[in-house]
């Protein structure tokens, strides 16, 4: 039994488009859900809670008036 296979340029470009779309989809999923996924994998590693930020802005030396 002989099998005659023919891939025309349209088939190759469709295959290339499918591969590139898969790569882009994996990249978008990792960008969206990556940190959550890593946190679930690293369940034994507990980070210290972040310190609470003050509601008032910090004064800088340039905000102060010079005393004479």
Residue frames as a rotation matrix with the C-alpha (Angstrom) as fourth column:
UNK 1
0.584 0.812 0.000 0.00
0.812 -0.584 0.000 0.00
0.000 0.000 -1.000 0.00
UNK 2
-0.527 -0.762 0.375 1.50
0.770 -0.615 -0.169 3.27
0.360 0.200 0.911 -1.07
UNK 3
0.396 0.590 -0.703 0.72
0.797 -0.601 -0.056 6.48
-0.456 -0.538 -0.709 0.78
UNK 4
-0.251 -0.395 0.884 0.90
0.768 -0.637 -0.067 9.71
0.589 0.662 0.463 -1.16
UNK 5
0.352 0.302 -0.886 1.26
0.825 -0.548 0.141 12.69
-0.443 -0.780 -0.442 1.17
UNK 6
-0.203 -0.360 0.911 1.44
0.737 -0.669 -0.100 16.26
0.645 0.651 0.400 0.02
UNK 7
0.131 0.181 -0.975 1.92
0.810 -0.586 0.001 19.33
-0.571 -0.790 -0.223 2.19
UNK 8
0.259 0.002 0.966 1.16
0.751 -0.629 -0.199 22.49
0.608 0.777 -0.164 0.32
UNK 9
-0.699 -0.614 0.365 2.36
0.290 -0.711 -0.641 25.93
0.654 -0.343 0.675 1.55
UNK 10
0.000 0.784 0.621 -1.03
-0.583 -0.504 0.637 26.59
0.813 -0.362 0.457 3.14
UNK 11
0.764 0.245 -0.597 -0.68
0.232 0.759 0.608 23.52
0.602 -0.603 0.523 5.35
UNK 12
-0.148 -0.917 -0.370 2.78
0.850 0.073 -0.521 24.53
0.505 -0.392 0.769 6.49
UNK 13
-0.697 -0.096 0.711 1.70
-0.112 -0.964 -0.240 28.07
0.709 -0.247 0.661 7.33
UNK 14
0.419 0.887 0.195 -1.34
-0.463 0.024 0.886 26.76
0.781 -0.462 0.420 9.23
UNK 15
0.580 -0.297 -0.758 0.90
0.637 0.746 0.194 24.45
0.508 -0.596 0.622 11.22
UNK 16
-0.551 -0.827 0.113 3.33
0.623 -0.497 -0.604 27.28
0.556 -0.262 0.789 11.94
UNK 17
-0.338 0.514 0.788 0.46
-0.451 -0.824 0.343 29.54
0.826 -0.239 0.511 13.02
UNK 18
0.713 0.631 -0.306 -0.86
-0.080 0.507 0.858 26.84
0.697 -0.587 0.412 15.36
UNK 19
0.172 -0.746 -0.643 2.56
0.881 0.409 -0.239 26.35
0.442 -0.525 0.727 16.96
UNK 20
-0.745 -0.469 0.474 3.10
0.278 -0.865 -0.418 30.09
0.606 -0.179 0.775 17.42
UNK 21
0.058 0.848 0.527 -0.41
-0.509 -0.429 0.746 30.50
0.859 -0.312 0.407 18.87
UNK 22
0.700 0.148 -0.699 0.32
0.396 0.734 0.552 27.72
0.594 -0.663 0.455 21.35
UNK 23
-0.326 -0.899 -0.294 3.56
0.851 -0.144 -0.505 29.38
0.412 -0.415 0.811 22.43
UNK 24
-0.670 0.138 0.729 1.80
-0.176 -0.984 0.024 32.73
0.721 -0.112 0.684 22.82
UNK 25
0.425 0.905 0.009 -1.02
-0.296 0.129 0.946 31.09
0.855 -0.405 0.323 24.78
UNK 26
0.423 -0.366 -0.829 1.40
0.787 0.602 0.135 29.42
0.450 -0.709 0.543 27.17
UNK 27
-0.673 -0.720 0.167 3.22
0.575 -0.652 -0.495 32.73
0.466 -0.237 0.853 27.65
UNK 28
-0.346 0.633 0.693 -0.01
-0.431 -0.763 0.482 34.59
0.833 -0.132 0.537 28.37
UNK 29
0.668 0.599 -0.441 -1.15
0.069 0.540 0.839 31.90
0.741 -0.591 0.320 30.82
UNK 30
0.038 -0.736 -0.676 2.17
0.931 0.271 -0.243 32.00
0.362 -0.620 0.696 32.67
UNK 31
-0.786 -0.313 0.534 2.07
0.186 -0.942 -0.278 35.78
0.590 -0.120 0.798 32.82
UNK 32
-0.012 0.890 0.456 -1.48
-0.535 -0.391 0.749 35.72
0.845 -0.235 0.481 34.18
UNK 33
0.866 0.499 0.039 -1.38
-0.335 0.520 0.785 32.72
0.372 -0.693 0.618 36.50
UNK 34
0.214 -0.882 -0.419 2.35
0.097 0.446 -0.890 32.16
0.972 0.150 0.181 36.95
UNK 35
-0.578 -0.470 0.667 2.83
-0.558 -0.369 -0.743 33.70
0.595 -0.802 -0.049 40.40
UNK 36
0.287 0.762 0.580 -0.23
-0.957 0.259 0.133 31.90
-0.049 -0.593 0.804 41.77
UNK 37
0.830 -0.019 -0.558 1.07
-0.177 0.939 -0.295 28.63
0.529 0.343 0.776 40.32
UNK 38
-0.191 -0.975 -0.110 4.52
-0.007 0.113 -0.994 29.12
0.982 -0.189 -0.028 41.85
UNK 39
-0.400 0.096 0.912 2.97
-0.870 -0.354 -0.344 29.99
0.289 -0.930 0.225 45.22
UNK 40
0.690 0.698 0.195 0.98
-0.724 0.668 0.173 26.74
-0.009 -0.260 0.965 45.16
UNK 41
0.589 -0.558 -0.584 4.09
0.087 0.762 -0.641 24.75
0.804 0.327 0.498 44.24
UNK 42
-0.526 -0.846 0.088 6.09
0.095 -0.161 -0.982 26.37
0.845 -0.508 0.166 47.05
UNK 43
0.495 0.859 0.128 3.49
-0.053 -0.118 0.992 25.71
0.867 -0.498 -0.013 49.76
UNK 44
0.509 -0.345 -0.789 6.16
0.830 0.439 0.344 24.88
0.227 -0.830 0.510 52.34
UNK 45
-0.636 -0.765 0.103 7.87
0.731 -0.639 -0.239 28.25
0.248 -0.077 0.966 51.95
UNK 46
0.505 0.815 -0.285 6.09
0.863 -0.470 0.185 30.85
0.017 -0.339 -0.941 54.04
UNK 47
-0.345 -0.565 0.749 6.94
0.525 -0.778 -0.345 34.47
0.778 0.275 0.565 53.37
UNK 48
-0.644 0.104 -0.758 6.81
0.663 -0.420 -0.620 37.05
-0.383 -0.901 0.202 56.10
UNK 49
0.447 0.864 0.229 3.87
0.881 -0.382 -0.279 39.43
-0.153 0.327 -0.933 55.75
UNK 50
-0.261 -0.508 0.821 4.68
0.667 -0.709 -0.227 42.76
0.697 0.489 0.524 54.16
UNK 51
-0.687 0.008 -0.727 4.83
0.623 -0.508 -0.594 45.69
-0.374 -0.861 0.344 56.59
UNK 52
0.390 0.912 0.129 1.84
0.892 -0.340 -0.297 48.01
-0.227 0.231 -0.946 56.46
UNK 53
-0.484 -0.520 0.704 2.46
0.711 -0.702 -0.029 51.26
0.510 0.487 0.709 54.60
UNK 54
-0.609 0.238 -0.757 1.81
0.495 -0.631 -0.597 54.52
-0.620 -0.738 0.267 56.41
UNK 55
0.339 0.844 0.415 -1.16
0.910 -0.183 -0.371 56.54
-0.237 0.504 -0.831 55.23
UNK 56
0.861 -0.072 -0.503 0.75
-0.072 -0.997 0.019 59.82
-0.503 0.020 -0.864 55.43
UNK 57
0.763 -0.633 0.130 3.56
0.279 0.141 -0.950 60.56
0.583 0.761 0.284 52.98
UNK 58
0.333 -0.746 -0.577 7.04
0.912 0.098 0.399 60.73
-0.241 -0.658 0.713 54.42
UNK 59
0.942 -0.069 -0.329 8.57
-0.090 -0.995 -0.051 64.14
-0.323 0.077 -0.943 54.80
UNK 60
0.429 -0.839 0.334 11.66
0.873 0.292 -0.390 64.77
0.230 0.459 0.858 52.79
UNK 61
-0.251 -0.604 -0.757 14.31
0.756 -0.611 0.236 67.43
-0.604 -0.513 0.610 53.52
UNK 62
-0.908 -0.117 0.402 13.27
0.374 -0.660 0.652 69.42
0.189 0.742 0.643 50.46
UNK 63
0.042 0.993 0.109 9.72
0.637 -0.111 0.763 69.75
0.770 0.038 -0.637 51.86
UNK 64
0.345 0.050 -0.937 10.96
0.909 -0.267 0.320 71.47
-0.234 -0.963 -0.137 55.00
UNK 65
0.843 -0.082 0.532 11.54
0.115 -0.938 -0.327 75.20
0.526 0.336 -0.781 55.18
UNK 66
-0.130 -0.964 -0.233 15.07
0.634 0.100 -0.767 76.21
0.762 -0.247 0.598 56.16
UNK 67
0.820 0.343 -0.459 15.32
0.571 -0.429 0.699 77.67
0.042 -0.836 -0.548 59.66
UNK 68
0.031 -0.817 0.576 17.48
0.475 -0.495 -0.728 80.77
0.879 0.296 0.373 60.05
